[in-house]
């Protein structure tokens, strides 16, 4: 069973692994704009920002079915990015493929910004790095993928932030370069969107995003 801990009420899904997600503050105070976005067994969050929103994404929005736009949970960039990813998942793409294809679509339309994605179905985690930090740690029978280390224990590995595609299960973590991600990165990390751990002995847990599979 999957249990999700967030600022939202607990959710339940069907995988054989506990999962925890701590969302970052969003630019909108509306509850619908807060990560994680959920559909069926899928959970998604976006750490970053789209430059030139919303005009820069108008062409991409036009590629979605009308129902996908009507289902948008909030008028924020992360909600549209989730709609783009979800559309690909509904077409049968695997998690990592859905993220990679979304990145390719952003690149093709010249959309820039910062695009760290976290996506899970409770059995596998897929993630991207494009402008923000991302770490993972494997332990016997489990794996954690997080925007920053959750504690000062050994074993945290930082993933290159300039365009990586990550897939993780309790048994294996795979990191590959995705050129499209590197080409759409623009802007710098801000303290609001990606808190920095100034001292590994005193990690700042607020504002982090993390997925655990065990």
C-alpha positions as CSV (number, residue, x, y, z in Angstrom):
1,X,0.0,0.0,0.0
2,X,1.1,3.6,-0.7
3,X,0.7,6.3,1.9
4,X,1.2,9.9,1.0
5,X,2.1,12.5,3.6
6,X,1.6,16.1,2.5
7,X,-0.2,19.2,3.5
8,X,-3.3,17.7,1.8
9,X,-5.4,15.0,3.4
10,X,-3.8,11.5,3.2
11,X,-4.3,9.7,-0.2
12,X,-4.2,6.0,-0.9
13,X,-3.1,4.2,-4.0
14,X,-2.2,0.7,-5.1
15,X,1.5,0.0,-5.0
16,X,3.5,-2.2,-2.8
17,X,5.6,0.6,-1.3
18,X,5.2,3.4,1.2
19,X,5.7,6.9,-0.3
20,X,6.1,10.3,1.2
21,X,6.1,13.7,-0.5
22,X,6.7,17.1,1.1
23,X,5.7,19.9,-1.3
24,X,7.3,23.2,-1.9
25,X,5.3,26.4,-1.5
26,X,3.7,27.4,-4.8
27,X,3.2,30.8,-6.3
28,X,-0.5,30.5,-5.8
29,X,-2.1,30.1,-2.3
30,X,-5.0,28.1,-3.7
31,X,-5.1,24.5,-2.5
32,X,-5.5,23.2,-6.0
33,X,-2.2,24.7,-7.0
34,X,-0.3,22.8,-4.3
35,X,1.8,19.8,-5.2
36,X,1.4,16.9,-5.5
37,X,-1.0,16.8,-8.4
38,X,-2.8,13.4,-8.5
39,X,-4.6,11.3,-11.0
40,X,-5.3,7.7,-10.3
41,X,-2.1,6.0,-9.2
42,X,0.1,8.9,-10.5
43,X,1.5,11.7,-8.4
44,X,3.5,14.7,-9.9
45,X,5.3,17.8,-8.7
46,X,7.2,20.5,-10.4
47,X,10.1,22.5,-8.8
48,X,10.8,25.5,-10.9
49,X,9.1,28.1,-13.1
50,X,8.2,28.7,-16.7
51,X,9.6,31.8,-18.2
52,X,7.1,34.1,-20.0
53,X,4.1,32.3,-18.5
54,X,1.4,32.0,-19.8
55,X,2.1,33.3,-23.2
56,X,5.2,31.1,-23.8
57,X,3.1,27.9,-23.3
58,X,0.1,28.8,-25.4
59,X,1.1,26.7,-28.4
60,X,1.7,23.7,-26.1
61,X,-1.6,24.2,-24.4
62,X,-3.2,24.1,-27.8
63,X,-1.9,20.5,-28.4
64,X,-3.9,19.2,-25.5
65,X,-7.4,17.8,-25.8
66,X,-10.1,20.2,-24.6
67,X,-10.9,17.9,-21.7
68,X,-7.3,18.2,-20.5
69,X,-7.6,22.0,-20.3
70,X,-11.0,21.8,-18.6
71,X,-9.5,19.5,-16.0
72,X,-6.7,21.9,-15.0
73,X,-6.6,22.1,-11.3
74,X,-5.3,25.7,-11.2
75,X,-4.1,28.4,-13.5
76,X,-0.5,28.0,-12.8
77,X,2.5,26.8,-14.9
78,X,2.9,23.6,-12.8
79,X,-0.7,22.6,-13.5
80,X,-0.2,22.9,-17.3
81,X,3.0,21.0,-17.1
82,X,1.2,18.2,-15.2
83,X,-1.5,18.2,-17.9
84,X,1.2,17.8,-20.6
85,X,2.7,14.9,-18.7
86,X,-0.7,13.3,-17.8
87,X,-1.7,13.4,-21.5
88,X,1.3,11.3,-22.4
89,X,0.7,8.9,-19.5
90,X,-2.9,8.4,-20.7
91,X,-1.5,7.5,-24.1
92,X,0.4,4.6,-22.6
93,X,3.9,6.1,-22.2
94,X,6.1,4.9,-19.3
95,X,6.8,7.5,-16.6
96,X,10.3,8.4,-17.7
97,X,9.2,8.5,-21.4
98,X,6.3,10.9,-20.5
99,X,8.7,13.3,-18.7
100,X,11.3,13.1,-21.6
101,X,8.6,13.7,-24.2
102,X,7.3,16.7,-22.3
103,X,10.8,18.1,-22.1
104,X,11.2,17.6,-25.9
105,X,7.9,19.4,-26.5
106,X,9.0,22.3,-24.3
107,X,12.3,22.5,-26.2
108,X,10.6,22.3,-29.6
109,X,8.5,25.4,-28.7
110,X,11.4,27.3,-27.3
111,X,10.0,27.4,-23.8
112,X,12.6,28.0,-21.1
113,X,12.7,28.0,-17.3
114,X,13.5,25.5,-14.6
115,X,12.0,22.1,-14.8
116,X,12.7,19.6,-12.0
117,X,9.9,17.1,-12.2
118,X,9.0,14.3,-9.8
119,X,6.6,11.6,-10.9
120,X,5.6,8.2,-9.4
121,X,3.1,5.5,-9.6
122,X,4.0,4.1,-6.2
123,X,6.3,1.4,-7.7
124,X,8.8,3.6,-9.7
125,X,10.0,7.1,-9.4
126,X,10.9,9.2,-12.5
127,X,12.4,12.6,-12.2
128,X,14.2,15.3,-14.1
129,X,16.8,17.9,-13.2
130,X,16.8,21.2,-15.1
131,X,18.0,24.1,-13.0
132,X,17.5,22.8,-9.4
133,X,19.2,20.3,-7.2
134,X,18.1,16.7,-6.9
135,X,19.5,13.9,-4.7
136,X,18.9,10.2,-4.2
137,X,19.8,7.7,-1.6
138,X,19.5,3.9,-1.8
139,X,19.1,1.8,1.3
140,X,18.4,-1.9,1.6
141,X,14.9,-2.4,0.3
142,X,14.3,1.3,-0.5
143,X,15.2,4.5,-2.4
144,X,14.6,8.2,-1.7
145,X,14.6,10.9,-4.4
146,X,14.5,14.4,-3.0
147,X,15.2,18.0,-3.8
148,X,17.7,18.1,-1.0
149,X,19.1,15.6,1.5
150,X,16.5,14.9,4.2
151,X,19.1,14.2,6.9
152,X,22.9,14.2,7.6
153,X,23.3,10.4,7.1
154,X,25.7,9.1,4.6
155,X,24.7,7.8,1.2
156,X,23.1,10.9,-0.5
157,X,24.2,11.3,-4.1
158,X,23.6,14.5,-6.0
159,X,22.4,14.3,-9.6
160,X,23.7,16.7,-12.2
161,X,21.2,19.6,-12.4
162,X,21.9,20.5,-16.0
163,X,19.6,18.0,-17.8
164,X,19.3,14.5,-16.3
165,X,16.5,12.0,-16.5
166,X,16.2,9.7,-13.5
167,X,14.4,6.4,-12.9
168,X,14.5,4.8,-9.5
169,X,13.2,1.7,-7.8
170,X,14.3,0.1,-4.6
171,X,16.6,-2.1,-6.6
172,X,18.1,0.3,-9.1
173,X,18.7,4.0,-9.9
174,X,19.4,5.1,-13.5
175,X,20.6,8.5,-14.5
176,X,20.9,9.5,-18.1
177,X,21.5,12.9,-19.8
178,X,18.6,14.4,-21.7
179,X,19.9,17.2,-24.1
180,X,16.4,18.8,-24.4
181,X,16.4,19.5,-20.6
182,X,19.8,21.2,-20.8
183,X,18.6,23.4,-23.7
184,X,15.5,24.8,-21.9
185,X,17.2,25.7,-18.6
186,X,17.1,29.4,-17.9
187,X,17.3,31.5,-14.8
188,X,18.9,30.8,-11.4
189,X,17.7,28.9,-8.4
190,X,16.0,31.1,-5.9
191,X,15.9,30.5,-2.1
192,X,12.1,30.4,-2.2
193,X,11.9,27.6,-4.7
194,X,14.9,25.5,-3.7
195,X,16.1,26.1,-0.1
196,X,19.8,25.5,0.4
197,X,21.2,23.4,3.2
198,X,24.0,25.6,4.5
199,X,25.0,23.0,7.1
200,X,24.5,19.3,6.4
201,X,24.2,18.8,10.2
202,X,21.1,21.0,10.2
203,X,19.1,20.3,7.1
204,X,16.2,22.6,6.3
205,X,13.3,20.2,5.8
206,X,10.7,22.9,5.1
207,X,10.3,23.4,1.4
208,X,11.8,20.1,0.3
209,X,10.2,17.6,-2.1
210,X,10.9,13.9,-1.5
211,X,9.7,10.6,-2.7
212,X,10.4,7.3,-0.8
213,X,9.9,3.8,-2.1
214,X,10.6,0.9,0.2
